[in-house]
């Protein structure tokens, strides 16, 4: 039996807080300065309409001439989606010809470039079809590189990932999954081997991975709420909705 879902909101982030959002990460590839939060002010250009994630290369100082920093979204399982779309607002302010912003998506094997900009760009909305990159560990990476110069900077805001759950590959489990609701161990009653077993939340975020071949999943350390077990067997991808009491 197939299950049909309309377009669903998978991940959103408005960067309104003054600190790095939960489950997002940053990586200082070179230099010593990181992304900042709690302001929409862009160095050398128009401000965002609200707070954003900003790297201010100008504020880093003239002694910091080799800054490369990355901002990474949470990892999310998109294997059950028929399509997915990514939107975000971005700004890039170059100093003469120095500075660039690159946006990439993880396709399960490598990073694929969605956007490269190295010229002055006031806050602009980018929309990208990421359907070709659906995989169990989808992620988006924003990289600012100052061109080994005392440049201006870049910013990111209003990140949104949406998609439509597939009616063909994302199926209700044909196996009995019990007990459900549960407070501890859930058993998937089947004699076939299960692979790629994941527990995700309602937003598709991966909560835990389970070893292949294991038909028991422990929910005892999770908060109360709704979760999904996804797994492969018989060359198909299955879904079971689980309520943690």
N, C-alpha and C positions, 0 to 999 in steps of 0.2 A: 504494500500500500504506500503510495507516494504522499508526501505532505507538501503543500504549497504555501509559501510565504511571500508577501509583497516586499517592496523595497524597504530595507531595514537599515537603521543607523548602527554602525559597527563601532566606530570610535570617534569621539570628538574631543577637542581641547581648545579652549579660548585663551589660555595663558594669562588669566586675570590675576592669579596669585602672585605673590612677591618672591616665590621660590620655585625651583624645578618641580613640575607636576609629578605625582606618584606614577611609577612605572615608566616614565621617560628617563633617558640617560643622556649624559654628555660625555664627550671624549676630546681631551686636549691632545691633538696630534703633535703640535709643536707650539712653543711659547709657554706662557704661564697663566694666561688670562682665559676665563671661561665665559659662556653665555650668561646674560643677566636677565632678571625678571622683575616685574613690578612697575614698568614704565612703557609707554608707547613712543617715546621720543627717539627719533632716528638721527644719528650723527650725519650732518651734511645734507639732509633732505627732509621731506614732509613727514610728519609724525603719523603713526597708526591712530585710528579712532579710539582705541582702547589699549590696555596693556598688551605686551607682546613679548616673545622671546627675542632678545637683541644681542648681537655681538658688536660692541663699540670699539673698533680698532683704534680710533682716534684717542679715546680715553685710556687705552693701554699704554700710551706714551711713545715717544720717539725712540726709546731704547728697545722697544718690542717690535722688531721688524721681520718676524718670521712666524706669524700666527696662523695656525690652521686648526679649526675647531669643528666638532660635529655635534649635532643634536639628533637623537634617535627616538622614534616613536616606540610604543610597546609592541611586542611580538603578538600577532594574532593569527589564528587558524582560519584560512579562507577556503579550505578544500571543499566545503559544502556549498559554496556560493556559485551561482551561474554567472554572475558578473559583479564588478565592483568599480566604484568611482571615487577618486580622491580630489578634494578641493582644499586649498589653503591660500592665505594671503601672504605675500612676500614683498620685501623691499631690499634693494641693493644700491649702495652708494659707493661708487668708485672714486678714488683720488687720481685724477688724470686717467691713467690706464691701469691702475693697480686695484686689485680686489675682485673676487668672484664668488658667486653662490651657485652650488650644484645641489640638485635634488635627485635622489635615486630611490628605487624600490628594489627590495630583495625578492628574486624570483624563485628561490629555493636552491639555487646554485651559485648565483653571482648577483652583483649589484647592477641594475639597469638604469641608465640616466633618463630622467624625465624632463629636467630643466637645467640649463646652464645660462647664467646671465653675468656679464662683466661690465655693464654700463649702468649709469644712473637710472634707477627705476623706483618711482614713488610707489607706495602700497598698491599692489595689484593682485587680483584674484586669479589663480591658476586652477584649471580644471583638467583632470587627466583620467583616461580610461585605463585602469590597471587590471582589467580582466585577463590579459595575457600572462599576468604574473601571479595568479592565484596559487597559493601553496600553504603548507601547514605552519610556516614560520614567516609569514609576510611582515615586512617592516619597512619604514620609510626613514631615510637618512638625509639630513640637511648638512652640507659642508660649506663653511666659509673659509676662504684662503686669501690672505692679504697681499700676495704677490711680492713678499719680502720687502714691503714698503710700509710707511706710516700712513695707512689708508683710512677710510671712513668706517664702513661696516655693513651689516645686513640684519634683517629681521624676519620673523615668521609669526603668523597669527591665524586664528580661526581654522584650525585643522579639522577636517571632517572626512571620514571614510564611510561610505555607504555601499550596500550591495543587495542583491536578490538571491535568497536561498534557492538552490536548484531543485526542480521537481523530478529530475531524472537520477541524479547521483546521491541526493541526500534523502534517505528513506527512513521511515519509522522502523524500528527494529522488529524483525520477525521472530525474535527470540524473547522468551520470558525473562524479564529483568526484575529481580526481587531482593529484598523487600523495597517497596517504593510507595510512600515516603520511607526514608531511612534515617538512622542516626549513626550508623557505622559502616558495615560491609555490605556492598551490593554484589550480587552474583548474576552474571550473564549466562543463562542456562543453554549451552550449546556444546556439541561434540566436535565442532570444527575449530580450527586454530584461528585466534583473533590476532590481528596485527595493527600497528599504528593506533594504539589505544590512547585516547586523550580525554581529559576532563576539562571542559571549558565553562566559562560563565555565560550569562545571557548576551554579552557583548562580543563573544567569540574569543576572549582572552584565554590563553592556555593556563590552567591552574596546576595541572600535574600530568605527567606522562607515566604510563603503566607498561611494564615489560611485556613484550610479545608473548602470546600463548597463555597469559594469565587471564582468567575469567572472573577474578574477584577484584573489586575496586574499593578502596578504603576512603570513606567520606568523614570519618570521625574527627579529623582535624580541620574540617572546613566549617565556615559559618553557616547558619541557617539561610536557606534561600533556594533558588532554582538553578540547576546546573544541567549540562548535557554530557553524556558519554558518547564519543564518536569512535568508530573502529571499522576496520576492513575485514571482510571474510567472504568467501565465495566470489571473489573478484568484484565485490560491491562495497560501497561506503554506507554505513548505517549510523543512525542517530537514536539515542534514547534519552528522554527528558527525565531528570531525577530531581525529586524534592528532598532537600536536607532539612529534617525537622529541627 
